[in-house]
């Protein structure tokens, strides 16, 4: 969408305010603004392991205690962090607009803490566990046990996370497909939306001639008639976007 930078936020606010069904997709960049490390890249090693070596079914089968130690370490780190202005502004948007769903790639539960509803956690939640025997899922915030067992059948528990090499839960996929089908506008933030399956979500809306708004610190390079880029931090842009939408809505009354 060819538009001057100074007017792009106003345009995004107007488009969102007119939306009958808005879907938001958030990624690691939003969590990073709360100080949560990604554990990727040069500084991402933990005890000489890369995430790709620990977040796999094979690693859990061979070294379950080590995998739990890694996730307990991460849970302790996340527990010290708080939602940032982007998290709260997204929740505010859900009160301003008629239908706002949130799909997040993040597992840190900060959207939950910020009060977000209509939330789809596509990669799971680090504060949940799933039984490898009976399949039950449960909240699991303890961090002192590296060999937890299910309270129902005493089977081994694993983090309720989608690991490398695993498919998304079909129930989650169905929910995502449903909100995308009904959406007329999409906002992506903290992720380029260029890696599948997220890239497929963006392409799907653009093919249906729907508007996609990206909020990121760097331009993704994607170009389309109904693709609008807002360059900056999610924690800066979302609150301003919410303020402008609120102003638009108040003028409609």
Steps between C-alpha positions, in 0.01 A plus 500: 500500500665822382451752780710763673647396839336788688154386392550126527398473867185704438418274206559186707276634778221578254523156338497325838214716628290401199585132537219261580741220588865571582764233559837582659809280473785558746850353505822504699561870441207590725633282782851639453366845591416355842859382536441135420802352319442299185788256564578513131820612328847550644386577855236229514703214645397342828758269654649462150168386355304673225118515520481280192678225697269513802158588360444170320315176574829312461671711766213436741508124437876484555549767770165598658655645817733722296210627288295576811798679656517721191129580510500560876789742449297684235187505717694665781626766259155567355340518845710809571366683192181698447281583201611809311280776352441296184340218698266736682415701188398181319266419789359853476434451130281203590278740695494762224424279200218250445710190428873472571680165513864454590729229368836492675815307421625578851478251787566737790134563600548879517191557287303305761645713779397813308141378489477409133203286395429314176861383522649217294844383620619323187824368653366418846565650842813455710290502819301195390599133492361205309500135604684272260277211612139621530537825303347729764625858509527699820642823637848429630697789651733306729867535413675279754415158351687364198298177490132599549224244467129523419270529800236291317695198371857561623632508146795723413416865437654706222476875435186582300708653222513427127856381452718496191383221272146495643178605327264758643204363694215438249257673739722810501531488122121487468460803728759697302335412171165616637617844617695556177197407292284761674768772526491808280819651649819353647773661709830318540753618759837378622523252214562543132225255417736369232553149642235232472246440629468872587592600143201303382269703723623827350481372144151363561360840598678683220365253244152579629569873452505567876731751668813387686678747732851417617659653812873436517827677573626415151317488170428148383523589132159354424305701245130477419221742426336444838817452707576786738832525685532679836867519599574513872462313827173325571499656847499846342270443204222288652412754775495782245290290265257425782479870591420599141239225463337609825482858370341380175243294690411787732429725199261238364280518808 
